Amino acid sequence: MDKSVFSIVSLSEESDDKEYWHAKTPQERLEAVELMRQINYGYDPTTTRLQRVLKIAQTHIKLYAN
């Protein structure tokens, strides 16, 4: 682990997070939000898509089975 990236600060000190994010483009900010959402919820677009296709295929088979 690269420990030079981390710093320890007091919670009472103001951070430079606002300046950092204001310096980013709206597209970069949205990409960061999407990445954090995927990490937080364990989102995997490949498996989500496969489950949806399988569900549609099973529904289609049931309609013609009767």
C-alpha positions as CSV (number, residue, x, y, z in Angstrom):
1,M,0.0,0.0,0.0
2,D,1.3,3.4,-0.9
3,K,1.1,5.3,2.4
4,S,2.2,8.6,0.8
5,V,-1.3,9.1,-0.6
6,F,-3.0,9.2,2.9
7,S,-2.9,12.0,5.4
8,I,-4.3,12.3,8.9
9,V,-6.2,15.5,9.7
10,S,-8.4,16.7,12.4
11,L,-12.2,16.6,11.8
12,S,-12.4,20.3,12.8
13,E,-10.1,21.3,10.0
14,E,-11.7,22.3,6.7
15,S,-10.9,20.0,3.9
16,D,-10.1,20.8,0.3
17,D,-12.7,18.4,-1.1
18,K,-15.0,21.1,-2.4
19,E,-12.1,22.7,-4.3
20,Y,-11.1,19.3,-5.7
21,W,-14.6,18.5,-7.0
22,H,-15.3,22.0,-8.3
23,A,-12.1,21.6,-10.4
24,K,-13.6,18.5,-12.1
25,T,-15.9,18.6,-15.0
26,P,-19.5,17.6,-14.6
27,Q,-18.8,14.4,-16.6
28,E,-16.0,13.4,-14.2
29,R,-18.1,14.1,-11.2
30,L,-20.9,11.9,-12.6
31,E,-18.4,9.1,-13.3
32,A,-17.1,9.3,-9.8
33,V,-20.6,9.1,-8.3
34,E,-21.4,6.1,-10.6
35,L,-18.2,4.3,-9.5
36,M,-19.0,4.9,-5.8
37,R,-22.6,3.7,-6.3
38,Q,-21.3,0.5,-8.0
39,I,-18.8,-0.1,-5.2
40,N,-21.3,0.5,-2.5
41,Y,-24.1,-1.7,-3.9
42,G,-21.9,-4.3,-5.6
43,Y,-23.4,-3.5,-9.0
44,D,-22.3,-5.6,-11.9
45,P,-23.9,-4.7,-15.2
46,T,-23.1,-8.0,-16.8
47,T,-24.9,-10.2,-14.3
48,T,-27.8,-7.8,-14.1
49,R,-28.3,-7.9,-17.8
50,L,-28.1,-11.7,-17.9
51,Q,-30.7,-12.1,-15.2
52,R,-33.1,-9.8,-17.1
53,V,-32.7,-11.8,-20.3
54,L,-33.2,-15.1,-18.5
55,K,-36.4,-13.8,-16.9
56,I,-37.8,-12.6,-20.2
57,A,-37.0,-16.0,-21.8
58,Q,-38.7,-17.9,-19.0
59,T,-41.8,-15.8,-19.3
60,H,-41.9,-16.3,-23.0
61,I,-41.7,-20.1,-22.6
62,K,-44.5,-20.1,-20.1
63,L,-46.9,-18.3,-22.5
64,Y,-46.5,-21.0,-25.1
65,A,-46.5,-23.9,-22.7
66,N,-50.2,-23.5,-21.9
